[in-house]
Amino acid sequence: MRRTVQALFLAASTLLGGCAGNKAFVSTQYVAAGRVAVLPIANETTDLDGPAYVRQLIVDGLRARGFNVSDPAEVEKIMKDNGFTDGGQLNAAKPEDMGKWLSADTLFYNTLVYFSEINIGFYWQRKVTVAGKLVDAKTGEKLWEDEKTWMTLNVVTDREKAKQEFAAQMAVKAIEKIAHAPLQPESRIAVKRLLDTLPHR
């Protein structure tokens, strides 16, 4: 299924672009992250499928880089048990308290800032922006923070070509929905670029 999505996406895309974004913040006190709890994602978009998918990409990406990541389902359960059902509520909780609840050394705050696609045939755009922040669970100090965007777009002037592009993008969207992997290429690249700025352990 994943290969089918990527094949259709590549067939439809003729122009690829990403935003460089600001340089990541890295604290001079940054040390090995220890046990990392990836907190429930804060969703600043209207999309309902993107947050869970992007958060799992972050978990997988951290593990692939050698970080000791807490089970995300367990993290979510513990946070719900303590009254936090949404990532947008987490500013009301002290990092020190969350660290104790989750038995974590560091907390990874994540936000889905932008998650959208536009498809009108002559023009289509798919854009994902993800933000992350790593905080010391004992002191509450911010150790690292960054935000990254990846976007694909295409513009055509030929009417017949526009019809083909519209159909191709609709096919990509349908397959991504079945696979529960919305905006798959853009999400993967945005998350990779974000985590690439996080110092390795």
Z-matrix of the N, CA and C atoms (Angstrom, degrees):
N
C 1 1.467
C 2 1.529 1 110.90
N 3 1.352 2 116.15 1 -42.97
C 4 1.461 3 120.75 2 -178.56
C 5 1.529 4 110.36 3 -63.14
N 6 1.348 5 116.60 4 -41.55
C 7 1.461 6 120.34 5 179.53
C 8 1.520 7 111.29 6 -65.03
N 9 1.348 8 116.46 7 -35.49
C 10 1.460 9 120.51 8 178.86
C 11 1.515 10 110.62 9 -64.82
N 12 1.335 11 116.57 10 -42.97
C 13 1.466 12 121.39 11 178.12
C 14 1.517 13 110.23 12 -59.95
N 15 1.344 14 116.61 13 -48.34
C 16 1.450 15 121.04 14 -176.82
C 17 1.523 16 111.31 15 -65.56
N 18 1.332 17 117.18 16 -37.69
C 19 1.458 18 120.81 17 -179.46
C 20 1.526 19 110.96 18 -65.96
N 21 1.329 20 116.67 19 -44.59
C 22 1.459 21 120.63 20 178.41
C 23 1.522 22 111.21 21 -64.91
N 24 1.324 23 115.06 22 -39.44
C 25 1.459 24 120.41 23 -179.27
C 26 1.524 25 110.52 24 -62.96
N 27 1.328 26 117.40 25 -46.50
C 28 1.447 27 121.63 26 -178.44
C 29 1.521 28 111.25 27 -66.83
N 30 1.322 29 116.03 28 -34.14
C 31 1.458 30 120.00 29 179.06
C 32 1.523 31 111.28 30 -67.46
N 33 1.326 32 116.24 31 -32.65
C 34 1.462 33 120.51 32 -176.64
C 35 1.520 34 112.93 33 -86.31
N 36 1.324 35 117.76 34 -26.57
C 37 1.457 36 121.48 35 -171.48
C 38 1.523 37 112.42 36 -89.55
N 39 1.332 38 115.73 37 130.92
C 40 1.454 39 119.70 38 176.19
C 41 1.520 40 112.05 39 -120.19
N 42 1.313 41 117.23 40 -9.71
C 43 1.447 42 120.75 41 -179.79
C 44 1.522 43 108.98 42 -139.91
N 45 1.320 44 116.34 43 127.81
C 46 1.456 45 121.22 44 -176.74
C 47 1.509 46 109.31 45 -124.12
N 48 1.318 47 117.49 46 134.56
C 49 1.456 48 119.12 47 179.29
C 50 1.505 49 111.81 48 -150.04
N 51 1.325 50 116.92 49 150.24
C 52 1.452 51 121.70 50 177.51
C 53 1.506 52 109.62 51 -134.97
N 54 1.298 53 116.12 52 158.15
C 55 1.453 54 120.79 53 178.36
C 56 1.515 55 109.36 54 -99.70
N 57 1.297 56 116.83 55 131.14
C 58 1.462 57 120.88 56 -176.41
C 59 1.531 58 111.33 57 -66.92
N 60 1.330 59 116.41 58 -40.02
C 61 1.459 60 119.54 59 178.68
C 62 1.518 61 111.99 60 75.00
N 63 1.321 62 116.28 61 178.52
C 64 1.449 63 121.38 62 179.83
C 65 1.516 64 111.28 63 -78.25
N 66 1.304 65 116.02 64 160.04
C 67 1.456 66 121.07 65 177.25
C 68 1.520 67 109.40 66 -69.21
N 69 1.317 68 116.37 67 140.24
C 70 1.466 69 121.12 68 -177.41
C 71 1.525 70 111.39 69 -64.52
N 72 1.331 71 115.25 70 146.50
C 73 1.462 72 120.65 71 171.29
C 74 1.515 73 108.77 72 -87.29
N 75 1.334 74 116.95 73 128.82
C 76 1.458 75 121.96 74 174.33
C 77 1.519 76 107.61 75 -131.31
N 78 1.324 77 116.75 76 121.10
C 79 1.456 78 121.51 77 -178.73
C 80 1.525 79 111.50 78 -66.10
N 81 1.308 80 115.56 79 145.61
C 82 1.465 81 119.93 80 175.25
C 83 1.526 82 110.46 81 -67.83
N 84 1.332 83 116.42 82 -15.90
C 85 1.462 84 121.88 83 179.04
C 86 1.529 85 112.13 84 -95.05
N 87 1.339 86 116.19 85 9.02
C 88 1.470 87 119.30 86 -177.60
C 89 1.525 88 110.76 87 -61.39
N 90 1.323 89 114.53 88 129.18
C 91 1.464 90 121.11 89 176.92
C 92 1.528 91 107.80 90 -132.00
N 93 1.314 92 116.86 91 178.74
C 94 1.460 93 121.21 92 179.25
C 95 1.524 94 110.01 93 -50.02
N 96 1.317 95 115.86 94 135.93
C 97 1.460 96 120.74 95 -172.12
C 98 1.523 97 114.13 96 -72.26
N 99 1.332 98 119.26 97 -18.32
C 100 1.460 99 121.28 98 -178.18
C 101 1.519 100 110.95 99 64.24
N 102 1.324 101 116.10 100 -142.83
C 103 1.465 102 120.43 101 178.30
C 104 1.524 103 109.52 102 -81.29
N 105 1.337 104 116.16 103 122.70
C 106 1.466 105 122.06 104 -175.13
C 107 1.525 106 110.42 105 -105.84
N 108 1.325 107 116.08 106 129.73
C 109 1.462 108 121.17 107 173.20
C 110 1.524 109 107.88 108 -107.01
N 111 1.340 110 116.48 109 116.61
C 112 1.463 111 120.60 110 176.21
C 113 1.525 112 107.53 111 -83.89
N 114 1.306 113 115.86 112 110.78
C 115 1.465 114 121.51 113 -173.52
C 116 1.534 115 111.64 114 -72.66
N 117 1.337 116 117.14 115 161.60
C 118 1.469 117 119.95 116 175.05
C 119 1.527 118 109.81 117 -53.00
N 120 1.321 119 116.43 118 138.18
C 121 1.461 120 120.50 119 -173.60
C 122 1.525 121 111.35 120 -76.88
N 123 1.321 122 115.54 121 140.42
C 124 1.463 123 121.11 122 174.30
C 125 1.526 124 107.58 123 -86.93
N 126 1.309 125 116.42 124 128.77
C 127 1.464 126 121.16 125 -175.40
C 128 1.526 127 110.31 126 -108.42
N 129 1.331 128 116.24 127 110.50
C 130 1.459 129 121.28 128 178.14
C 131 1.528 130 111.27 129 -97.77
N 132 1.329 131 116.70 130 10.20
C 133 1.460 132 121.39 131 -179.63
C 134 1.530 133 109.65 132 -110.64
N 135 1.317 134 115.91 133 179.83
C 136 1.461 135 120.76 134 176.58
C 137 1.525 136 111.71 135 -99.25
N 138 1.328 137 116.75 136 0.15
C 139 1.462 138 120.82 137 -178.08
C 140 1.528 139 109.94 138 -79.23
N 141 1.330 140 116.35 139 138.28
C 142 1.460 141 120.70 140 -177.60
C 143 1.528 142 113.40 141 -99.82
N 144 1.340 143 117.68 142 -19.86
C 145 1.458 144 120.58 143 -177.83
C 146 1.532 145 112.89 144 -94.19
N 147 1.324 146 116.00 145 -28.55
C 148 1.458 147 120.34 146 -175.51
C 149 1.521 148 115.74 147 -61.62
N 150 1.335 149 119.98 148 -43.38
C 151 1.463 150 120.35 149 -174.83
C 152 1.526 151 114.60 150 -56.24
N 153 1.328 152 117.70 151 -48.74
C 154 1.468 153 120.10 152 -178.50
C 155 1.521 154 110.74 153 -64.44
N 156 1.326 155 116.69 154 -39.26
C 157 1.464 156 120.83 155 -179.14
C 158 1.529 157 110.81 156 -65.85
N 159 1.324 158 116.80 157 -46.70
C 160 1.463 159 121.15 158 -178.37
C 161 1.529 160 110.98 159 -66.35
N 162 1.334 161 117.33 160 -40.39
C 163 1.469 162 119.73 161 178.38
C 164 1.526 163 110.66 162 -61.45
N 165 1.328 164 117.49 163 -40.53
C 166 1.463 165 119.76 164 178.88
C 167 1.527 166 111.06 165 -66.82
N 168 1.329 167 117.00 166 -35.31
C 169 1.463 168 119.96 167 175.59
C 170 1.530 169 110.67 168 -62.19
N 171 1.328 170 116.28 169 -38.10
C 172 1.469 171 120.60 170 178.10
C 173 1.521 172 110.26 171 -65.72
N 174 1.331 173 116.92 172 -45.51
C 175 1.470 174 121.16 173 178.40
C 176 1.528 175 110.20 174 -58.70
N 177 1.330 176 116.21 175 -49.14
C 178 1.466 177 120.90 176 -179.12
C 179 1.524 178 111.23 177 -63.05
N 180 1.340 179 115.89 178 -39.79
C 181 1.460 180 120.25 179 -179.53
C 182 1.518 181 112.64 180 -65.87
N 183 1.320 182 116.90 181 -40.22
C 184 1.467 183 120.70 182 178.01
C 185 1.529 184 110.76 183 -65.89
N 186 1.312 185 116.38 184 -43.72
C 187 1.469 186 120.18 185 179.13
C 188 1.523 187 111.16 186 -62.55
N 189 1.332 188 116.49 187 -39.84
C 190 1.464 189 120.49 188 179.47
C 191 1.523 190 111.45 189 -64.74
N 192 1.335 191 116.41 190 -24.10
C 193 1.459 192 120.99 191 179.05
C 194 1.527 193 112.38 192 -91.13
N 195 1.326 194 117.14 193 4.45
C 196 1.455 195 120.70 194 175.52
C 197 1.512 196 116.13 195 94.02
N 198 1.326 197 117.78 196 7.69
C 199 1.457 198 119.83 197 179.04
C 200 1.533 199 110.68 198 -79.50
N 201 1.315 200 115.56 199 147.17
C 202 1.463 201 122.12 200 176.88
C 203 1.528 202 107.66 201 -88.08
N 204 1.335 203 116.28 202 100.11
C 205 1.459 204 122.06 203 -172.02
C 206 1.528 205 110.72 204 -104.76
N 207 1.314 206 115.87 205 130.21
C 208 1.460 207 121.22 206 177.03
C 209 1.525 208 110.39 207 -64.49
N 210 1.326 209 116.72 208 153.65
C 211 1.453 210 121.59 209 177.42
C 212 1.535 211 108.91 210 -61.05
N 213 1.343 212 118.25 211 120.76
C 214 1.465 213 119.96 212 -175.29
C 215 1.527 214 114.20 213 -62.87
N 216 1.340 215 117.46 214 -33.20
C 217 1.463 216 120.16 215 178.64
C 218 1.525 217 110.37 216 -67.16
N 219 1.322 218 116.52 217 -39.00
C 220 1.466 219 120.78 218 178.48
C 221 1.523 220 110.71 219 -67.04
N 222 1.330 221 115.95 220 -39.72
C 223 1.467 222 120.49 221 177.73
C 224 1.527 223 109.77 222 -59.91
N 225 1.336 224 116.08 223 -46.20
C 226 1.454 225 120.17 224 -178.91
C 227 1.536 226 111.44 225 -63.09
N 228 1.330 227 116.66 226 -40.81
C 229 1.461 228 121.00 227 -179.81
C 230 1.533 229 110.73 228 -63.64
N 231 1.319 230 116.15 229 -45.67
C 232 1.466 231 119.95 230 -179.29
C 233 1.527 232 110.75 231 -63.79
N 234 1.330 233 116.94 232 -41.37
C 235 1.459 234 119.53 233 179.51
C 236 1.524 235 110.62 234 -65.24
N 237 1.330 236 117.79 235 -38.99
C 238 1.469 237 120.75 236 177.40
C 239 1.520 238 110.74 237 -65.39
N 240 1.330 239 116.37 238 -39.60
C 241 1.466 240 120.42 239 178.23
C 242 1.523 241 111.53 240 -60.74
N 243 1.347 242 115.61 241 -25.94
C 244 1.461 243 120.16 242 -179.80
C 245 1.532 244 112.30 243 -100.11
N 246 1.346 245 115.70 244 13.43
C 247 1.456 246 120.39 245 172.22
C 248 1.514 247 116.67 246 92.59
N 249 1.344 248 117.14 247 10.73
C 250 1.459 249 119.62 248 -178.35
C 251 1.527 250 109.18 249 -114.42
N 252 1.320 251 115.88 250 107.96
C 253 1.465 252 120.67 251 -176.37
C 254 1.524 253 113.14 252 -104.41
N 255 1.322 254 116.96 253 -5.78
C 256 1.461 255 120.55 254 -175.78
C 257 1.524 256 109.79 255 -143.49
N 258 1.352 257 115.45 256 143.10
C 259 1.459 258 119.68 257 -179.16
C 260 1.512 259 113.55 258 -61.03
N 261 1.323 260 116.99 259 -26.32
C 262 1.448 261 120.23 260 179.55
C 263 1.518 262 113.96 261 -69.29
N 264 1.338 263 117.13 262 -12.58
C 265 1.471 264 120.81 263 -178.96
C 266 1.527 265 112.80 264 -90.57
N 267 1.324 266 117.19 265 -8.19
C 268 1.463 267 120.55 266 -166.49
C 269 1.526 268 114.90 267 -68.42
N 270 1.333 269 117.61 268 -19.96
C 271 1.467 270 119.15 269 177.86
C 272 1.522 271 111.72 270 -65.85
N 273 1.331 272 116.11 271 -16.48
C 274 1.470 273 120.03 272 179.40
C 275 1.530 274 111.77 273 -82.82
N 276 1.320 275 117.05 274 -7.39
C 277 1.469 276 120.74 275 -179.65
C 278 1.520 277 110.06 276 -108.48
N 279 1.324 278 116.51 277 141.47
C 280 1.460 279 120.61 278 178.20
C 281 1.529 280 109.80 279 -77.57
N 282 1.330 281 117.39 280 137.01
C 283 1.462 282 120.08 281 177.22
C 284 1.520 283 112.80 282 -55.05
N 285 1.330 284 115.68 283 -37.31
C 286 1.465 285 119.98 284 -179.49
C 287 1.525 286 111.49 285 -61.72
N 288 1.348 287 116.57 286 -39.19
C 289 1.461 288 120.75 287 178.62
C 290 1.524 289 110.65 288 -69.61
N 291 1.336 290 115.95 289 -44.52
C 292 1.461 291 119.05 290 -179.83
C 293 1.526 292 111.16 291 -63.18
N 294 1.308 293 116.03 292 -37.92
C 295 1.461 294 119.71 293 178.43
C 296 1.518 295 111.79 294 -60.28
N 297 1.334 296 116.70 295 -39.02
C 298 1.466 297 121.13 296 178.24
C 299 1.519 298 111.04 297 -69.41
N 300 1.334 299 116.90 298 -44.50
C 301 1.464 300 120.11 299 -179.84
C 302 1.527 301 111.19 300 -59.62
N 303 1.341 302 114.80 301 -40.25
C 304 1.463 303 120.71 302 -171.94
C 305 1.528 304 113.81 303 -97.09
N 306 1.341 305 116.39 304 -1.94
C 307 1.476 306 120.85 305 -176.13
C 308 1.525 307 110.53 306 52.03
N 309 1.330 308 115.33 307 45.68
C 310 1.464 309 121.37 308 -176.74
C 311 1.521 310 111.15 309 -116.16
N 312 1.328 311 115.71 310 149.10
C 313 1.463 312 121.48 311 176.00
C 314 1.517 313 111.22 312 -86.38
N 315 1.347 314 115.34 313 -34.93
C 316 1.464 315 120.63 314 179.72
C 317 1.518 316 110.03 315 -135.26
N 318 1.324 317 115.16 316 154.62
C 319 1.461 318 121.86 317 -179.42
C 320 1.522 319 108.73 318 -118.92
N 321 1.327 320 115.75 319 130.87
C 322 1.458 321 120.63 320 178.83
C 323 1.529 322 108.31 321 -105.14
N 324 1.343 323 115.33 322 104.08
C 325 1.456 324 121.27 323 174.96
C 326 1.531 325 107.67 324 -81.94
N 327 1.326 326 117.65 325 135.92
C 328 1.462 327 120.37 326 179.46
C 329 1.515 328 110.41 327 -136.90
N 330 1.329 329 115.24 328 142.90
C 331 1.458 330 121.29 329 -176.91
C 332 1.525 331 110.29 330 -134.92
N 333 1.324 332 115.69 331 132.36
C 334 1.458 333 120.52 332 172.31
C 335 1.522 334 106.08 333 -91.78
N 336 1.321 335 115.91 334 105.32
C 337 1.462 336 121.90 335 -173.07
C 338 1.519 337 111.76 336 -85.80
N 339 1.321 338 115.73 337 -41.83
C 340 1.465 339 120.42 338 -177.57
C 341 1.521 340 108.67 339 -143.52
N 342 1.333 341 116.62 340 133.98
C 343 1.461 342 121.34 341 -177.71
C 344 1.519 343 107.22 342 -155.94
N 345 1.337 344 115.42 343 92.50
C 346 1.463 345 117.22 344 -170.46
C 347 1.521 346 111.34 345 -153.51
N 348 1.327 347 115.06 346 153.55
C 349 1.454 348 120.56 347 172.74
C 350 1.518 349 109.81 348 -137.76
N 351 1.333 350 114.68 349 144.18
C 352 1.461 351 123.02 350 178.25
C 353 1.523 352 106.70 351 -123.97
N 354 1.317 353 117.19 352 130.67
C 355 1.462 354 120.76 353 -179.86
C 356 1.522 355 109.22 354 -141.14
N 357 1.335 356 114.93 355 103.65
C 358 1.472 357 119.14 356 177.57
C 359 1.535 358 110.25 357 -124.12
N 360 1.322 359 116.37 358 23.76
C 361 1.458 360 120.70 359 176.39
C 362 1.512 361 112.90 360 83.85
N 363 1.317 362 116.62 361 -70.57
C 364 1.454 363 120.60 362 -179.90
C 365 1.532 364 111.64 363 -68.48
N 366 1.315 365 115.09 364 -23.97
C 367 1.477 366 120.42 365 -179.45
C 368 1.516 367 108.92 366 -143.96
N 369 1.337 368 116.12 367 131.03
C 370 1.457 369 119.03 368 170.21
C 371 1.519 370 110.08 369 -138.36
N 372 1.294 371 114.41 370 148.49
C 373 1.468 372 121.02 371 -178.30
C 374 1.519 373 109.37 372 -145.08
N 375 1.335 374 116.01 373 137.67
C 376 1.461 375 123.16 374 175.40
C 377 1.533 376 106.81 375 -128.92
N 378 1.329 377 115.74 376 123.74
C 379 1.461 378 119.00 377 -172.04
C 380 1.532 379 111.61 378 -138.71
N 381 1.329 380 114.96 379 134.82
C 382 1.471 381 121.43 380 178.32
C 383 1.525 382 108.71 381 -132.43
N 384 1.324 383 116.48 382 131.07
C 385 1.471 384 122.14 383 173.73
C 386 1.521 385 108.13 384 -125.70
N 387 1.330 386 115.90 385 127.46
C 388 1.466 387 122.12 386 -178.19
C 389 1.526 388 108.98 387 -126.57
N 390 1.328 389 116.18 388 135.88
C 391 1.464 390 121.54 389 176.97
C 392 1.519 391 109.49 390 -117.14
N 393 1.326 392 115.95 391 147.62
C 394 1.464 393 120.71 392 178.07
C 395 1.514 394 111.29 393 -140.70
N 396 1.331 395 115.42 394 153.15
C 397 1.468 396 121.21 395 178.08
C 398 1.516 397 108.86 396 -148.34
N 399 1.321 398 116.71 397 129.81
C 400 1.469 399 121.75 398 177.96
C 401 1.520 400 108.51 399 -106.56
N 402 1.336 401 116.15 400 127.37
C 403 1.467 402 122.01 401 -175.29
C 404 1.524 403 110.03 402 -125.33
N 405 1.321 404 115.98 403 138.37
C 406 1.462 405 121.73 404 175.12
C 407 1.527 406 108.45 405 -69.42
N 408 1.312 407 117.09 406 121.03
C 409 1.466 408 120.76 407 -175.34
C 410 1.523 409 113.13 408 -73.47
N 411 1.305 410 117.58 409 -15.21
C 412 1.476 411 120.01 410 -179.80
C 413 1.527 412 112.02 411 -90.00
N 414 1.336 413 116.61 412 -35.91
C 415 1.464 414 120.20 413 -175.79
C 416 1.526 415 113.29 414 -110.19
N 417 1.341 416 117.38 415 -17.32
C 418 1.453 417 120.70 416 -175.92
C 419 1.519 418 113.04 417 79.52
N 420 1.332 419 116.88 418 5.91
C 421 1.470 420 120.66 419 -178.65
C 422 1.525 421 111.52 420 -74.85
N 423 1.327 422 115.53 421 137.55
C 424 1.463 423 120.63 422 175.60
C 425 1.521 424 108.96 423 -76.59
N 426 1.331 425 115.70 424 123.22
C 427 1.460 426 120.95 425 -178.13
C 428 1.523 427 112.56 426 -96.82
N 429 1.317 428 116.34 427 -33.08
C 430 1.472 429 121.64 428 -176.54
C 431 1.517 430 108.82 429 -157.95
N 432 1.334 431 116.18 430 148.62
C 433 1.467 432 120.30 431 176.46
C 434 1.522 433 109.53 432 -157.27
N 435 1.324 434 116.09 433 139.45
C 436 1.453 435 119.86 434 177.70
C 437 1.527 436 109.98 435 -160.89
N 438 1.312 437 115.38 436 167.18
C 439 1.462 438 122.40 437 176.59
C 440 1.522 439 107.82 438 -144.60
N 441 1.332 440 116.05 439 134.51
C 442 1.455 441 119.32 440 -178.52
C 443 1.530 442 110.73 441 -135.14
N 444 1.329 443 114.38 442 148.35
C 445 1.464 444 122.65 443 -179.95
C 446 1.523 445 109.69 444 -124.85
N 447 1.322 446 115.69 445 144.54
C 448 1.458 447 119.80 446 166.67
C 449 1.522 448 108.55 447 -136.00
N 450 1.328 449 114.73 448 136.66
C 451 1.460 450 119.72 449 -176.15
C 452 1.521 451 110.07 450 -137.62
N 453 1.319 452 116.87 451 140.79
C 454 1.460 453 121.54 452 169.51
C 455 1.520 454 107.74 453 -119.86
N 456 1.305 455 115.35 454 143.79
C 457 1.456 456 118.64 455 -179.48
C 458 1.524 457 110.23 456 -152.32
N 459 1.309 458 115.43 457 162.75
C 460 1.455 459 121.40 458 177.72
C 461 1.524 460 108.88 459 -152.18
N 462 1.310 461 115.65 460 141.24
C 463 1.462 462 122.14 461 177.29
C 464 1.524 463 107.85 462 -129.83
N 465 1.318 464 117.46 463 128.16
C 466 1.465 465 121.44 464 177.47
C 467 1.528 466 109.34 465 -130.02
N 468 1.306 467 116.33 466 156.12
C 469 1.464 468 120.46 467 -179.78
C 470 1.531 469 112.32 468 -113.47
N 471 1.318 470 116.24 469 -17.69
C 472 1.455 471 120.58 470 -179.98
C 473 1.533 472 110.39 471 -80.15
N 474 1.342 473 116.39 472 129.91
C 475 1.458 474 120.96 473 -175.55
C 476 1.533 475 111.91 474 -62.34
N 477 1.333 476 116.75 475 -43.59
C 478 1.464 477 119.87 476 -178.85
C 479 1.523 478 110.84 477 -65.96
N 480 1.324 479 115.50 478 -40.34
C 481 1.459 480 120.38 479 177.78
C 482 1.527 481 110.62 480 -63.82
N 483 1.320 482 116.65 481 -37.73
C 484 1.467 483 121.36 482 178.98
C 485 1.522 484 110.61 483 -62.00
N 486 1.331 485 117.08 484 -40.77
C 487 1.464 486 120.74 485 177.68
C 488 1.524 487 111.00 486 -62.39
N 489 1.331 488 115.62 487 -41.82
C 490 1.464 489 120.22 488 179.45
C 491 1.531 490 111.10 489 -64.52
N 492 1.327 491 115.71 490 -42.69
C 493 1.470 492 120.07 491 179.68
C 494 1.525 493 110.99 492 -63.86
N 495 1.335 494 115.79 493 -42.19
C 496 1.465 495 120.09 494 179.48
C 497 1.526 496 110.21 495 -60.36
N 498 1.321 497 117.21 496 -46.49
C 499 1.463 498 121.53 497 -179.43
C 500 1.518 499 111.26 498 -64.50
N 501 1.329 500 116.05 499 -41.42
C 502 1.468 501 119.92 500 -178.98
C 503 1.520 502 110.95 501 -63.65
N 504 1.334 503 117.63 502 -43.53
C 505 1.460 504 120.74 503 -179.61
C 506 1.525 505 112.01 504 -69.01
N 507 1.316 506 117.36 505 -34.23
C 508 1.459 507 120.23 506 175.26
C 509 1.529 508 110.83 507 -64.93
N 510 1.328 509 116.88 508 -36.62
C 511 1.465 510 120.96 509 177.33
C 512 1.525 511 110.90 510 -66.84
N 513 1.328 512 116.01 511 -42.53
C 514 1.473 513 120.51 512 177.31
C 515 1.529 514 110.07 513 -59.60
N 516 1.332 515 116.21 514 -46.49
C 517 1.470 516 120.97 515 -178.58
C 518 1.526 517 111.66 516 -61.43
N 519 1.344 518 116.80 517 -41.22
C 520 1.464 519 121.03 518 -179.23
C 521 1.526 520 111.05 519 -64.79
N 522 1.324 521 117.00 520 -43.14
C 523 1.470 522 120.69 521 -179.31
C 524 1.522 523 110.66 522 -68.53
N 525 1.323 524 117.25 523 -40.00
C 526 1.461 525 120.49 524 177.79
C 527 1.529 526 110.90 525 -62.45
N 528 1.317 527 116.32 526 -37.02
C 529 1.475 528 119.83 527 179.49
C 530 1.526 529 110.65 528 -65.76
N 531 1.324 530 116.79 529 -42.23
C 532 1.458 531 121.01 530 178.16
C 533 1.528 532 110.60 531 -63.41
N 534 1.335 533 115.68 532 -39.73
C 535 1.468 534 121.28 533 -177.94
C 536 1.528 535 112.55 534 -81.32
N 537 1.340 536 117.84 535 -2.59
C 538 1.479 537 122.79 536 -175.81
C 539 1.531 538 110.78 537 54.13
N 540 1.336 539 114.88 538 40.95
C 541 1.468 540 121.13 539 -179.68
C 542 1.526 541 108.85 540 -134.19
N 543 1.336 542 118.04 541 68.62
C 544 1.469 543 120.98 542 -176.87
C 545 1.528 544 112.26 543 -66.71
N 546 1.331 545 115.68 544 142.81
C 547 1.465 546 121.62 545 -179.76
C 548 1.537 547 110.23 546 46.33
N 549 1.320 548 115.11 547 49.33
C 550 1.455 549 120.86 548 -170.17
C 551 1.529 550 114.82 549 -57.38
N 552 1.347 551 119.84 550 -55.49
C 553 1.470 552 118.51 551 -177.73
C 554 1.529 553 112.84 552 -61.34
N 555 1.346 554 116.14 553 -43.11
C 556 1.464 555 119.73 554 -178.35
C 557 1.527 556 111.52 555 -65.32
N 558 1.341 557 116.58 556 -40.66
C 559 1.462 558 120.49 557 179.36
C 560 1.519 559 111.15 558 -63.79
N 561 1.308 560 116.56 559 -45.41
C 562 1.461 561 121.04 560 -178.68
C 563 1.533 562 111.44 561 -62.38
N 564 1.324 563 115.84 562 -44.43
C 565 1.470 564 118.70 563 -178.27
C 566 1.523 565 111.10 564 -70.03
N 567 1.347 566 117.67 565 -41.35
C 568 1.464 567 120.53 566 179.33
C 569 1.524 568 110.96 567 -61.00
N 570 1.337 569 117.06 568 -43.98
C 571 1.466 570 120.95 569 179.50
C 572 1.521 571 110.53 570 -66.40
N 573 1.323 572 117.74 571 -42.28
C 574 1.466 573 120.63 572 179.26
C 575 1.523 574 110.76 573 -60.80
N 576 1.326 575 116.84 574 -44.70
C 577 1.463 576 120.51 575 -179.63
C 578 1.525 577 110.59 576 -65.03
N 579 1.329 578 116.70 577 -36.05
C 580 1.458 579 120.62 578 177.82
C 581 1.524 580 110.63 579 -64.32
N 582 1.324 581 116.66 580 -51.46
C 583 1.462 582 120.34 581 -175.83
C 584 1.525 583 113.02 582 -72.26
N 585 1.319 584 116.90 583 -21.28
C 586 1.467 585 119.75 584 177.39
C 587 1.524 586 112.02 585 -65.24
N 588 1.336 587 117.80 586 -19.25
C 589 1.471 588 120.30 587 179.53
C 590 1.531 589 111.59 588 -92.38
N 591 1.326 590 117.49 589 -5.29
C 592 1.463 591 121.64 590 179.14
C 593 1.531 592 108.90 591 -84.69
N 594 1.340 593 117.56 592 120.86
C 595 1.481 594 119.05 593 -179.56
C 596 1.523 595 111.74 594 -56.35
N 597 1.322 596 115.86 595 135.73
C 598 1.445 597 120.11 596 179.76
C 599 1.529 598 110.14 597 -72.67
N 600 1.304 599 115.62 598 158.44
C 601 1.467 600 121.70 599 179.27
C 602 1.521 601 109.17 600 -69.45
